[in-house]
């Protein structure tokens, strides 16, 4: 069904949907290249592709052959150089519904609420004492790779435990604590820092690590700023400040996901 014309060219609903989807794909691709500091490379590849199309239409076979092979080799080199970024992208798109059976253990609604209350009490206690903290709640993805960077422990998720861990004189306070189900399973863990260019310059390493782990894996991170005592929450690469009641709802929802 025709909706309008551009000159003599009829534009149908199917054409409109096609153009919209193409625009969204291009926007998403360019945004991803920008966030990974590779926008210049993306624009260079786009220019090469346009030249390839022009040379093909003009019948310049030698130039077209050269550009086609050049694009292939550049693509292979980029695939190697961007392996970590591609892995992060695959992590972000594989969080599909119905994978709840992969979670570590069964968390009941009552247990989820108790865990959320303990975590909220921990955050408030740490904030009142001006203690910086980074707590990672494991989701559907196994965080063993990051657990191995720290010290394995088996501690209950209790406010007093986090106070002991992140106390400034404690040998365990550097790095992140990782929670799996109802247990703190590792402390002093090293997390990947987000390399996004659109993050505020005021964010320190603790907050960038909170974002970085959620870019690479299905996890939720809770952060207490040592300087301001403000509490933030990060999930799926997005960090924001939140009030205790909101964080509690987010935690319960995270634990009880299907």
N, C-alpha and C positions, 0 to 999 in steps of 0.2 A: 504494500500500500504506500503510495507516494505521499510524502508530507510537505515537501517543497522542492524547488529547483534552484540550481546554481547555473545560470545561463540555460543551456539546453540539457544539462545533466540532471536527471531526476534523483532525488534523495528519498529513500524509503526508511521505514522503521528499522529494518535490518541493518542498513548502512549506518544509521544513527547509533545503534547499539555497538556495531563493529568499531566505529570511531571512538566512542566512549571507552570501550574496553582497551583499545590500543593506547589511548591517552593515559588511562590509569596505569597500564603496564609500564609505559615510558616514564611516567612520574615516579612510580615505585622504584624502577631501576636507577634513575638519576639520583633519587634521594638516598638510595643505598650506596651508590658510588660516592656521593658527597660525604656521607657519614663515615665511610672507610678511607677518606682522603684520596680517592681515585677518580674524582670528577674529570680531571684533565685527561686521564687515560680514556675514559668513556667518550668524551667529546672527540678525541683523536680517532677512536674506532668508528664513531659515527661518521666523521668526515671521510675516512677511508671507504666505508660502506657506500656512501653517496657517490664517491669517485668511481668505485667499482661498477655501480649501476649505470653511471653515465658512459663509462668506457664500453660496457657491454652493449648498450643501446647504439653507440656510435660504431660498433664493430671493430674496436681497437683490441684485437685478440691478444697481442703480446702484453700490453699494459694490463688488460683485464686478468690474464693468467698470473702475472706478477702480483697484482693486488690481492687476488684470491688466495694465493699461497702465503703471502705476507700476513693476511688476516688469520689464516689457519695457525701459523707459527706463533703469532702474538697471542692467540687464544690459548694455545698450549702452555706458553710461558706464564700467562696470567693465572691459569688453573693451578700451576705449581706455587706461584708466589702468593696466591690468595687462598690457599688451602684452609688456613685457620678461619678466615672470614666466611668461606663457603660452608665450613662445618657449623659455624654459629648460625648461619642462615637455615641450614637443614634442621638444627635443633629447634629453631623458632617455628618452623612450619610443621613439625611432626607432633605438636601437642594437640592431637585430635581427641574428640570426645570418645568415651567408651574404653579408655585405657586405665581405668581406675584399678583394675586387678594387678597392675604393676607396682602399686604403692607398697611401701614396706609395712606390712601388718594392717590390721583392721582397727580403725579409730571410730569409736561410737560417738554419738552426739554429746553425751555427757562427758566423755573423756576429752573431746575436742574443746568443749567449753572450759574445762579445768585447765588444760594446757594453755589456752589463750589467756586465761586469768593469771596464771603463773608468769607467762611471758610479759604481759602488761605490767604486772607488779615489778618484774625485773627491770623493765625499761624505766619506769618511774623512779625506782630506787637508784638506778645508775645515774639518771638525769639529776636527781637531787644531790648526789654526791660528786657531780661534775666528772664522771668517769665515762670516757669514750668506749663504745662497744660496737661490735659488728656480729650479728647473729644470723646464721643461714638456716632456713627451714627447708629440708629436702622434700622435693615433690616426686613426680613420676620418674625423673632421671636419677640414675645412680651417681652419687658424688664421690665415689671412692678415689678418683683421680686427685681430687682436692683434699680429701681426708688424709691421704698418704703424705701430703706436704707438711702435716702437723703432727701432733701427738694424739694417739688413739686413747680414748677414755670411755667409761661407762658411768655417766652421772644422770640422776633424775633431772627433769626439767623443772627446776625450782628457783625461786628468786635468789635465795641465799647462795646457790651454786654459781650463778652468773656474777654475783657481787664478789665472790672469791676469785673467779676467773679474771675479771676485768679490773680488779683492784690494782692501782698503779705499781705497788711494790711486788705484785705477784709475777712470778716468772712466766705465767701463762697469758698475760694480758695482751701481748702483741699478736696481731693476726685475728682471724675469725674463729668463732665457735660454730660448729655444725651440729644441727639437731636432726635426728632421724626418728620419726614417730614420737615416742615419749621419752627419748634418751638423748643426752648430749653425747655424741660419739667421737668428737675430735675437737681439739683446741689448738691455738697457735697456727691455724691453717693459712696458707698463702692463696689468695684469689687473683684471678686475672683482672687487670684494670681496663675499664672501658676506654676505647680510643675514639669515641665520638667527638666530632669537632664542634657540635652545637651545645655542648655542656658548658655551664657557667664556669669561668676561670676560678671562682671562689671555692668550688668543690675540691676537697682534699682527697688524698688517696683512699681513705676509708669509704667515702661516699662513691668514689669511682669504682672501687672494688665491689661495692654493693650492687652497682649497676652491671658491672662486667660479668659477675657470676650468673645473673639472671638473663643476660644476653646469650650465654652459652648453654644454660641448662634450665630445666623447669624447677625453679626454686623461688622462695620468698626471702628477702633479707630485711632485717630490722637494724636500724642504725641510731646510735645516740652520739650526738656531737659533743666532744670533750670541751670545746670552747663555749658553745652556747647552751648546751643541755637540751637542744631541740631533738625531737624524735622523728625519723623518716622511715618510710617503707618503700621497698623496690620490688617490682615484679615485671617480667617480660621487658626488661631494659628501660623501664620508666621509674624514676625516683620522685617521691613527693612527701611533703610533711603531712602528718595526720595526727588527729586527736586520739587518745586511748580508746574511746568507744568505737571509733571507726576502725582502728587497727584490730580490735577484738573481733568485730564482724568479719573483717577480711581474713583473719587467722582461722576462725571457725569454718568459713566458706572454703578456705584452702585445704583444710584437713578433711572436710567432708565431700570434696568433689567426687562425682561419679567416675 
